[in-house]
Amino acid sequence: MTLADYLQKNKIDIHQLAKELGYTYNYLWRVIVGLATPSDSLTKDIVTWSNEEVDYDTLRPKKEPVKNCPTCGRKVLAPKKVGAKIRLRKRKVKDEEKR
């Protein structure tokens, strides 16, 4: 069960949760929405506070393993952002126009 489902099921407000656990409202809200990954201590506090109804794995999902290249076996790097390439091309064009 996720933390949001648990709070909704038991009709608990995030403000109450923040006071009981001793964390800020903003940090807990970011964790519930999925904008932040909770620290290990917060995860343990939430699991014990909810009597283990909220799973550890739902709060801190396991990361996917790094993919290896099928031919050489090296780690595959993340693809570069497309926007960065476009900006570099525009700079080159502008520099050539100035010359």
RATA-V16905 format. One record per residue. N is the residue number from 1. RES is the residue in one letter. SS is DSSP state (alpha for helix, beta for strand, coil for the rest). PSI is psi as a letter, one per 20 degrees, with the letter a starting at -180 (NA if undefined). OMEGA is omega in whole degrees, -180 to 180 (none if undefined). Layout:
((N:RES:SS:PSI:OMEGA) (N:RES:SS:PSI:OMEGA))
This chain:
((1:M:coil:p:179) (2:T:coil:r:-179) (3:L:alpha:h:179) (4:A:alpha:g:178) (5:D:alpha:g:-180) (6:Y:alpha:g:180) (7:L:alpha:g:-180) (8:Q:alpha:g:-179) (9:K:alpha:g:-178) (10:N:coil:j:178) (11:K:coil:l:179) (12:I:coil:p:180) (13:D:coil:q:179) (14:I:alpha:h:178) (15:H:alpha:g:178) (16:Q:alpha:g:179) (17:L:alpha:g:-180) (18:A:alpha:g:179) (19:K:alpha:g:-177) (20:E:alpha:h:-178) (21:L:alpha:h:179) (22:G:coil:k:177) (23:Y:coil:r:-179) (24:T:coil:q:178) (25:Y:alpha:g:-176) (26:N:alpha:g:-179) (27:Y:alpha:g:180) (28:L:alpha:h:178) (29:W:alpha:g:179) (30:R:alpha:h:178) (31:V:alpha:g:-178) (32:I:alpha:g:-179) (33:V:alpha:h:180) (34:G:coil:j:179) (35:L:coil:i:-179) (36:A:coil:q:174) (37:T:coil:p:-177) (38:P:coil:q:176) (39:S:coil:r:-178) (40:D:alpha:h:-180) (41:S:alpha:h:178) (42:L:alpha:h:179) (43:T:alpha:g:179) (44:K:alpha:h:178) (45:D:alpha:g:-179) (46:I:alpha:g:-179) (47:V:alpha:g:179) (48:T:alpha:h:-180) (49:W:alpha:h:-178) (50:S:coil:j:-178) (51:N:coil:k:177) (52:E:coil:k:174) (53:E:coil:h:175) (54:V:coil:p:-177) (55:D:coil:q:176) (56:Y:alpha:h:-176) (57:D:alpha:h:178) (58:T:alpha:h:178) (59:L:alpha:h:-180) (60:R:coil:n:-179) (61:P:coil:q:180) (62:K:coil:q:179) (63:K:coil:q:178) (64:E:coil:q:179) (65:P:coil:q:179) (66:V:coil:p:-178) (67:K:coil:q:177) (68:N:beta:q:178) (69:C:coil:p:-178) (70:P:coil:h:-177) (71:T:coil:g:-175) (72:C:coil:i:178) (73:G:coil:j:179) (74:R:coil:q:177) (75:K:beta:p:-179) (76:V:coil:p:179) (77:L:coil:q:178) (78:A:coil:q:179) (79:P:coil:q:-179) (80:K:coil:q:-180) (81:K:coil:p:-179) (82:V:alpha:h:-179) (83:G:alpha:h:-180) (84:A:alpha:h:179) (85:K:alpha:g:-179) (86:I:alpha:g:180) (87:R:alpha:h:179) (88:L:alpha:h:179) (89:R:alpha:g:180) (90:K:alpha:h:179) (91:R:alpha:g:180) (92:K:alpha:g:-180) (93:V:alpha:g:-179) (94:K:alpha:g:179) (95:D:alpha:h:180) (96:E:alpha:h:179) (97:E:alpha:h:-179) (98:K:alpha:h:-178) (99:R:coil:NA:none))
